[in-house]
Amino acid sequence: MSENKIPFGPTYEEMLHPETIAPEIRAKALKAKEADELDPVNLFNITWKDEDNQVRKIVLPKEITGVDANIVVMLGTYFPSGSHKVGPAYSTLIEGCVDGEIIPGEHTILGPSTGNFGIGVAYICRLMGYKAVVIMPDNMSKERYERIQAYGGELDLTPGTESDVILTLQRTYELKKNPKNKPLAQFELLPNYRFHRYVTGNSAIEAVKGIGNGRIACFTSAPGSAGTIAAGDEIKKAFPEAKIAALEPYECSTLATGGRGQHRIEGIGDKMCTLIHNVLTTDFVTLIKDEDCVRGLKILKDGTDVLIKAGVAPEVAQSLKNLFGVSGLCNILGAIKMAKFLRLGPEDNVVTIATDGFDRYNSVLDELAHRTLEMEDFVLERWLKDIFLDADDKHVYDFRRMDLKEQLFQQKEKDWLPFGYSLEYLNSMRTMEFWDGEYEKYREYDEKIKQMR
Ligand SMILES: Cc1ncc(COP(=O)(O)O)c(C=O)c1O
């Protein structure tokens, strides 16, 4: 790559193993991370790893989780643009580029999203020189819109919230009739699956080295696009005993029971079984109450004294303040619930993900303050006990048997036949060959990316 050429960006392998990036590029990327977030070399910071090539993660204190098992949370907030959703945004764009389907200067990129993917798309397009239009509901946290616009993305808003994401898909299908518009369809396109299975899955496997028995007993992830949960496919390959739990808002339990309510966990619970969700490896669907996630976030953000009083080391309590968003709390509460449900012990590890950090949720805690009479420390102490320490193992739906998965396949048909996918294609997703075949394509794309840069 020449000095002044815009870097074409990393391969899947370089995202998993940033130590394999050419040293001068890596050094530049690490420097740009602090100095200039809009320098295109930041594409090479799309990784779970820190400058020492270690997965960014935290093992939650047991004074918070109340369970013997180790709850290991991988931290998405350190990705460029502030969430790991930049990974699928980049992967989808770069695959389109190397396939010759997306041409600079010619195409406008559409990003249907509830926020973070849209932020990722706006950011990646800024770095790679494309115009981005983010299609999202008009009732998400205001920090999301501000970030998209700050990166130069345009907004095309549809009515509603998290649970109205189907409207954004319909709008995308309408806009896509103009051949100048190219959607990065996170719910449908398999680069999202490839990124998370290869990069997130293998990073999770590395993350537990030296913790407990070094294996993963359970992985919990609340699907939005169901990209992240693809990490479970790789985890199961390495640790066949691992259980994968998809988490849903109790208020919008589409996979578990066909529920379709409004909820407060931005980024997840989109009232559908997404096309790229491999339900073959989803063992459980577990419901988490949205208010518990918002209150849980309040405790970790503002309850430092309460956590210290509960026995958490002061520096640890302090370090937790900005690491999570609402869906991160959902994933953590799901991990605790599953540790209880599966009767896991001190040698066992449950891995989960914090998609983003606190930076985009000030307004959510402001809103909590508005509708809550008292939030003094004694209230937070009560919440810590009720939400974390006394968490129950209820609302866990078992989908391990093939006949039970039928419900999930049917949901997928209901959601995707209307968008023109054939029953034959949907049926091909009923075998692991489909998913393994799609996964393996990351090698071909890596070759193409290397050739083209
Ligand atoms: C905050 C947040 N949490 C969780 C998710 C869900 O991740 P995934 O789309 O990979 O299922 C998203 C997706 O946008 C998100 O923005």
The ligand as an SDF file (V2000), in Angstrom:
LIG
                    3D

 16 16  0  0  0  0  0  0  0  0999 V2000
  -26.9360   -1.4420   21.2650 C   0  0  0  0  0  0  0  0  0  0  0  0
  -27.1030   -2.6970   20.4880 C   0  0  0  0  0  0  0  0  0  0  0  0
  -27.1400   -3.8530   21.1440 N   0  0  0  0  0  0  0  0  0  0  0  0
  -27.3070   -5.0270   20.5090 C   0  0  0  0  0  0  0  0  0  0  0  0
  -27.4420   -5.0830   19.1450 C   0  0  0  0  0  0  0  0  0  0  0  0
  -27.6830   -6.3970   18.4890 C   0  0  0  0  0  0  0  0  0  0  0  0
  -26.5730   -6.8960   17.7960 O   0  0  0  0  0  0  0  0  0  0  0  0
  -26.7870   -7.7350   16.5040 P   0  0  0  0  0  0  0  0  0  0  0  0
  -27.3900   -6.8210   15.4640 O   0  0  0  0  0  0  0  0  0  0  0  0
  -25.4380   -8.1940   16.1110 O   0  0  0  0  0  0  0  0  0  0  0  0
  -27.7080   -8.8550   16.8230 O   0  0  0  0  0  0  0  0  0  0  0  0
  -27.3890   -3.8950   18.4040 C   0  0  0  0  0  0  0  0  0  0  0  0
  -27.5520   -3.8990   16.9650 C   0  0  0  0  0  0  0  0  0  0  0  0
  -27.6020   -2.8890   16.3240 O   0  0  0  0  0  0  0  0  0  0  0  0
  -27.2100   -2.6730   19.0960 C   0  0  0  0  0  0  0  0  0  0  0  0
  -27.1640   -1.5090   18.4500 O   0  0  0  0  0  0  0  0  0  0  0  0
  1  2  1  0
  2  3  1  0
  2 15  2  0
  3  4  2  0
  4  5  1  0
  5  6  1  0
  5 12  2  0
  6  7  1  0
  7  8  1  0
  8  9  2  0
  8 10  1  0
  8 11  1  0
 12 13  1  0
 12 15  1  0
 13 14  2  0
 15 16  1  0
M  END
$$$$
